[in-house]
Amino acid sequence: MIRFAFLFLFICGSSLQTGFVSVAIAAELDDNVVWIDVRSARDYRRGHLEGALNIPHGDIGHKIFQAVPDVFKEVHIYDGSQGTFAGLALEMLMEMGFQEVINEGGYEALLAKQGGRE
């Protein structure tokens, strides 16, 4: 029980400081959160955030409902650059009725926030 309390305080404290909770931890805390990597399948295979789904930005319009049928899930999107393609995907998802979509920027920046962990 003490380990759990410490872990909870550590997670809350670090997320308040950085505004970011690692993908693995976020998936455990809230199953209403989905992470989507909008890079190519090739880039995804080279490395991605743990738990992230791969839906290339060009396919997001016709594949999103297969992967995420609930428009009320919180969707975090990242790409391979500085969030440009994630921004395009965000706009499309918002037009399709998703309620909360967050552009997390580029993959490398997210890795840096996580301390280099994949």
N, C-alpha and C positions, 0 to 999 in steps of 0.2 A: 504494500500500500504506500509506503514511504517512497519507493522508487517511482510509482505512478505519479504521486504528488509532485515530486521533484521534476519529472519529465514534463508534466503539465505546466509547472511554473517556468521551466526553461523554454518551452515552446511559446508560451504566451509572452514572456519577456522578450525573447528574440524576435518574435513577429511584431511586437510593438516598436522595437528599435529599428528594424529593417523594413517593416511592412511586407514581409515575405515569409511564408512557411513552406518548407520543402514539399515537393509533390507527394512523396511517400507519406509524410505526416498528414498532409491535407486530406489525402484519400482515406486515411484511417479516421480522421476526426469528422469528416463530413462526406457522406456518399452522394450529396447533391452537388458536388463540384466535379467538373470534367476538365481535363487539360487536353488541348489539341495542338499538335505539331503540324503546321501547314507547309512544311518543307517537302521536298521530293522524297519518295520512298528510299532512294539511294542515300540521301543525307540522313534520313531517319535511322537507317541501318547502321550508319557510321557512329551514331550516338544520339541519344534523346533523353529527356527527363523521364525518370522512372514513373510509370503509370500513364504517360501521355499516349493518346491515340494519334495515329498518323492519317490525316486527311489532307492531301495537297490542296493548296488554295484554289487551284483551278477545278477541283472536284467537290469542293465543299457544298455547293448548291444542290447537287443531286445525291450526295452520300451522307450528309449530316443526319438525316432522320433515321437512317439505318443504325448509326452509331449512338445517337443521342435523340431518342424520340420525345423527350420531355423538354419543352421550351422554357420551363421554369428552373431548369438546372443552371447553376452558375458555371459559365464556360470561360476558361482562360485559354488564350491563343498566343502562340509564339511562332516566329519564323526564323530564317537564317541570317537576317540582316538586322535592321534597326526597327522592325515592326511595320514596314511598309506593306508587305503581303498579308500580315496579320490584320492590319487595318482594313484592307479590302475585304478579307473574310469576315471581320467584325461587322462591317456595313451590311454585307449580304445576310448574315445571321440575324441582325436586328430587323432587317426588312422582312425576313421569314418568320418573325414573331418571337425570337428568343429574347427573354426579358433582361438578362444580365450577362453581358459579354465583355471581357476585359482583355485588352491588348497588352500582353506582357513584354513585347519587344522581341529582341533577338535571342537566340539560343545561347550564344557565348556570354551575353550579359547575365542571363539567368544562371548559368554555371558559376559565374563570378559571385553572384549573390549567395549561392549555395556553398561557396568555398571550394569550387572545383569538383564537387561530387557529381557522378552521373547516376 
